[in-house]
Amino acid sequence: MSRSSHKPSTRLGHLGRSPQRWLGAVNTPVVRTSTIQFESVRDVELAEAGQYPGLSYGLHGVPTVTDFQAALAELEGGHAALAVPSGLTATTLPLLALLVPGDHILVTDAVYGPTRRFCNLHLARLGIDVTYYDPLVGGDIAALFRPTTKLVFCESPGSLTFEVQDIPAIARVAHERGALVVIDNSWATPLYFRSFEHGVDVSVHAATKYIGGHSDVLLGAIVANETAYPKLFRLWTDLGVTASPDDCFLGLRGLRTLAVRLERQQASAMTIAAWLRGRPEVAEVLYPALPGARGHELWKRDFVGASALFGVILQPATAERVAAMLDDLELFGMGFSWGGYESLVIPIHPERARSATTWQAAGPALRIAIGLEDPADLIADLEAGFVRLRG
Ligand SMILES: *Cc1c(COP(=O)(O)O)cnc(C)c1O
């Protein structure tokens, strides 16, 4: 039903479900079970040997979970996928699974903050050396390789600062040296950055964000090629970190509308980002989809579209004035997430999480996530905020 010749939005309606298996029900139900009952001692023995053809235990993936996994693997063009309880589990599990003491890893300096903390505290504790690199390094990353470098961790565009990475150049260097490439692809989703076509080995997602799309689920997914998958599957099984069937149901439901939500959110984000760029209160808009913005050329070369999360650097302003602007916004909420139907804004401090590069900006910075509201209403809300910003 979901042959890959179909367009992505068509496939989103059909992948990860099989009505004939469920009395015709179009959606895979939430299968809540810990225990699978076997018909015979022979089946029990097959299951113990890992040779039972069906499901053997709830922890290893009930149909709601395996359908979500299959849908994501097919959508992104990976070999297989694993569902995990959060985006953070999705970013950290591959590091634990693919590295051993003595290994060295290269991590983008614009990596999601909690992923950085995991590297600093836990990889270091396990005797794995971490080097942060300039997200814009491209093929020059070769100079940072050591004989022990086993993995390059990318995130593009970067968290908070939206640098677009030259993934094909980085992947070429990594593969020449026998290292794997992992990308946090949460911003673009499987629809807008085709990871495996650009040389990535493992693509991880905070499905909490656009895939879930409704700010009502914490969920992660790891999509891998055939080389990386076995080690990931082994650790996923041995840690017992499957996602719950309820959460995977919401992940599958989110996938059905992902293309249409992203299209609308992208269009609104373009309108609002372009408007912001023309405002006297704004020094720079960090949105690679915007012509002339930093990273635009690379984004145009490698991405199919843009999601609706971007940064704004304001002209110099005091913290009090920025708070006055944000505190009284009517439609934009303040919160640590994005990808839902509702617009959000948050002050950001990239300088607090940089070690390979330094963050220099004219004034304070904001991160804006555009939801599904009418862009004219969102612009009016921001415009009133700018009046408060000016004081
Ligand atoms: C939110 C986020 C995560 C983590 O997702 P959770 O589901 O909140 O754990 C990972 N990477 C990026 C880029 C994110 O923005």
The ligand as a Gaussian input file, in Angstrom:
#p B3LYP/6-31G(d) Opt

LIG

0 1
 C       13.365000      18.457000      22.294000
 C       14.558000      17.948000      21.589000
 C       15.082000      16.688000      21.893000
 C       14.567000      15.851000      23.029000
 O       13.249000      15.477000      22.900000
 P       12.402000      15.083000      24.207000
 O       11.312000      14.248000      23.675000
 O       11.958000      16.366000      24.832000
 O       13.329000      14.297000      25.111000
 C       16.146000      16.236000      21.147000
 N       16.698000      16.991000      20.167000
 C       16.217000      18.191000      19.864000
 C       16.848000      18.966000      18.756000
 C       15.140000      18.728000      20.564000
 O       14.709000      19.960000      20.292000

